[in-house]
Amino acid sequence: MKIIDCNCAIGYKTVNYEVVNHENFLVKEKVKQARNAEELLAELDFCGIEQAIVYHNTMIDVDPGYGNQNILTEVDKAPDRLIPTWTILPPITESEFSAENLFKSMKTSNVMMLRAYPERNRYLLNAVTMGELLQEIEAAHIPLYLSPNAGWEVIYNVLKEYPKLTVILNNYGLWSHDRFLYPLFKSYKNVYIESGDMQTAGEIKDICSKFGSEKILFGSDFPSNCIGGPLVTLVGAGITREAIENIAHRNIERIWSEVKL
């Protein structure tokens, strides 16, 4: 079976990695990280993962522009297997992130997906701060990775302003998040969730029964989780083979096909 891991990090963050625990508090744990593409590929090979969507930790800890270039350097080592994502900043302070400049660079570098870390990078993800860019991202069907680890209000607020925005939720904690998540699934067609933190019994099966398997993308959120755990959770979720295939690769491939750059 073809498997695409939709969320892996490259690059050392710190000795202790931030992980969202079961009570949604940030804790720091010493985890195995991938210093470079070679080390991540070894992890993917061990788990039988064909491709991975990747970002570089320097996007978060150092500077988004610097991290965006770092991930391209790593992806160039295995372009058939590693798929890059970039992080965005407000164009009003960094002109290279205007829609015109950003999309041109994305097309040149074969980048189809973006990330935002508004709390870490000290800005508000809303129309006032970056409305034109978000409007263009929405219109181009470019997936935007967002984490609610600083609160679900950020997710709710940006979707209220841009209801057709394609959002991939990740790094949301290990206990059930259905009271936050299900209203988003019900209200917004283009909201998806990466499966790395789904460790509540029956969670994947319940989402599939209520909203369909098309809303889940397989991902490990490595190195917050080891890749094998989310993989076993998917295979043992008690859903049909077709649903597993959707989650493992078909959903993200369909999302890619809708991107207009």
C-alpha positions in Angstrom: 0.0 0.0 0.0 1.3 3.5 -0.9 1.7 5.7 2.2 2.5 9.4 2.3 3.4 10.8 5.7 1.8 14.3 5.6 3.8 15.9 8.4 7.5 15.3 9.2 10.2 17.7 10.5 13.9 17.8 9.5 16.5 19.6 11.6 17.3 19.7 15.3 15.0 21.9 17.3 16.4 21.6 20.8 17.6 18.8 23.0 14.1 18.7 24.4 11.3 18.8 21.9 8.0 20.5 22.5 5.1 18.0 22.5 1.5 18.7 23.2 0.4 16.3 26.0 -2.9 14.8 26.8 -4.1 17.9 28.7 -3.0 20.2 25.9 -0.1 21.6 27.8 3.3 21.9 26.2 5.8 19.6 27.7 9.4 19.0 26.7 10.7 15.5 26.0 13.9 14.2 24.6 12.9 12.5 21.3 14.8 11.1 18.3 15.0 13.8 15.7 16.2 13.8 12.1 19.2 16.1 11.6 19.0 15.9 7.9 17.2 14.3 5.0 19.3 11.2 5.2 18.2 10.5 8.8 14.5 11.1 8.0 14.7 8.8 5.0 16.1 6.1 7.2 13.0 6.4 9.5 10.7 6.4 6.5 12.3 3.3 5.1 12.1 1.5 8.4 8.3 2.1 8.4 7.7 1.5 4.7 6.7 5.1 4.0 7.0 6.0 0.3 6.9 9.8 0.6 6.8 12.5 3.2 5.7 16.2 3.4 8.4 18.0 5.3 9.3 21.2 7.0 12.5 22.4 8.7 12.6 23.3 12.3 14.6 26.5 11.6 11.4 27.8 10.1 10.1 28.0 13.7 13.2 28.5 15.9 15.3 30.7 13.7 13.6 32.5 10.8 10.9 31.4 8.3 12.8 32.6 5.3 16.0 30.9 6.4 14.0 27.7 7.2 12.3 27.8 3.9 15.6 27.7 2.1 16.9 25.0 4.4 14.1 22.6 3.6 14.8 23.0 -0.1 18.4 22.0 0.5 17.2 18.8 2.2 14.5 18.0 -0.3 16.9 18.3 -3.2 18.6 15.2 -1.8 15.5 13.1 -2.5 13.0 15.1 -4.6 11.0 12.0 -5.5 10.3 11.2 -1.8 10.4 14.5 0.1 7.8 17.2 -0.6 8.6 20.7 0.8 6.3 23.1 2.7 7.1 26.7 3.5 6.2 29.0 6.3 4.6 32.4 5.8 4.9 35.8 7.4 2.8 39.0 6.9 3.7 40.8 3.6 3.3 44.2 5.3 6.6 43.6 7.1 8.3 41.1 4.7 7.5 41.9 1.1 8.8 38.5 -0.2 5.7 37.0 1.3 3.3 39.1 -0.8 1.1 36.8 -2.9 2.8 37.8 -6.1 6.3 37.2 -4.9 5.5 34.1 -2.8 3.6 32.3 -5.5 6.3 32.9 -8.0 8.9 31.5 -5.7 6.7 28.5 -4.8 6.2 27.7 -8.4 9.9 27.8 -9.1 10.8 25.7 -6.1 7.9 23.2 -6.5 6.2 24.1 -3.2 2.5 23.5 -3.1 1.8 23.8 0.7 2.3 26.4 3.4 2.5 26.7 7.2 1.8 29.5 9.6 3.0 29.9 13.2 1.5 33.2 14.2 2.2 33.0 17.9 5.8 32.0 17.5 6.4 34.6 14.8 4.5 37.4 16.6 1.6 38.3 14.3 -2.1 37.8 14.0 -3.4 35.4 11.4 -6.4 37.5 10.2 -7.6 39.8 7.5 -6.2 43.0 9.1 -2.7 41.6 9.2 -2.5 39.6 6.0 -5.8 39.7 4.3 -4.6 39.9 0.7 -2.3 36.9 1.1 -4.9 34.7 2.8 -7.4 35.6 0.2 -5.0 34.5 -2.6 -4.1 31.3 -0.7 -7.8 30.5 -0.4 -8.5 31.2 -4.0 -5.5 29.0 -5.1 -6.6 26.1 -2.9 -3.1 26.0 -1.3 -3.2 23.9 1.9 -2.2 25.8 5.0 -0.9 23.8 8.0 -2.1 25.2 11.3 -1.7 23.9 14.8 -4.2 24.7 17.6 -1.6 24.2 20.3 -1.9 27.9 21.2 -5.7 27.6 21.2 -8.4 26.7 18.8 -9.6 30.3 18.6 -6.9 31.0 16.0 -8.3 28.3 13.7 -11.9 29.3 14.2 -11.2 33.0 13.6 -9.3 32.6 10.3 -11.9 30.1 8.9 -14.7 32.5 9.8 -13.0 35.2 7.6 -11.9 32.7 4.9 -14.4 29.9 4.9 -13.1 28.2 1.7 -9.5 28.1 3.0 -7.9 24.7 2.8 -6.6 24.0 6.3 -4.7 20.9 7.5 -4.7 20.7 11.3 -1.7 19.1 13.0 0.0 18.9 16.4 -3.2 19.1 18.4 -2.6 16.8 21.4 -3.3 13.2 22.3 -6.6 13.3 24.0 -9.9 13.6 22.1 -10.4 16.9 20.4 -13.9 16.1 18.8 -15.7 19.0 20.5 -13.3 21.4 18.8 -12.9 19.5 15.6 -16.3 18.3 14.6 -17.9 21.8 14.4 -15.1 22.7 11.9 -15.7 19.6 9.8 -19.5 20.3 9.8 -19.1 24.0 8.8 -16.1 24.1 6.5 -15.6 21.8 3.5 -11.9 22.2 3.2 -10.7 21.4 6.7 -8.7 18.3 7.1 -6.7 16.7 10.0 -3.4 15.0 10.0 -3.6 11.8 12.0 -0.4 11.8 14.0 -1.9 12.6 17.4 -5.0 10.4 17.0 -4.4 8.0 19.9 -7.9 7.9 21.4 -9.5 4.5 20.9 -11.9 4.5 18.0 -11.2 8.1 16.9 -10.4 7.5 13.3 -13.3 5.1 12.9 -15.7 7.7 14.5 -14.6 10.5 12.2 -15.0 8.2 9.1 -18.5 7.2 10.2 -19.6 10.8 10.8 -17.7 12.8 8.1 -16.1 10.2 5.8 -12.5 9.1 5.4 -11.8 12.0 3.1 -11.3 14.3 6.1 -8.2 12.5 7.5 -4.6 12.6 6.1 -2.1 10.1 7.4 0.7 11.8 9.2 3.1 11.1 12.1 4.0 14.6 13.2 7.5 13.2 13.5 9.4 13.6 15.8 6.6 14.5 18.2 5.5 11.0 17.6 7.5 8.0 16.2 6.2 7.2 12.7 5.2 3.6 13.6 2.6 4.5 16.2 0.3 6.5 13.9 0.8 3.9 11.2 -0.3 1.1 13.4 -3.3 3.2 14.6 -4.4 3.7 11.0 -4.0 0.0 10.0 -5.8 -1.1 13.1 -8.6 1.5 13.0 -11.3 -1.0 12.0 -12.2 0.8 8.8 -12.4 -0.5 5.2 -9.5 -1.0 3.0 -10.8 1.8 0.7 -10.9 4.2 3.7 -7.4 3.3 4.7 -6.2 4.0 1.1 -7.9 7.3 1.2 -6.2 8.3 4.4 -2.8 6.8 3.4 -2.4 8.7 0.1 -5.5 9.4 -2.0 -6.8 12.4 0.1 -3.5 14.4 0.0 -3.1 13.5 -3.7 -6.5 14.9 -4.4 -5.7 18.1 -2.4 -2.5 18.5 -4.5 -4.5 18.2 -7.7 -6.6 21.2 -6.7 -3.7 23.6 -6.1 -3.6 26.4 -8.7 -0.2 28.2 -8.9 
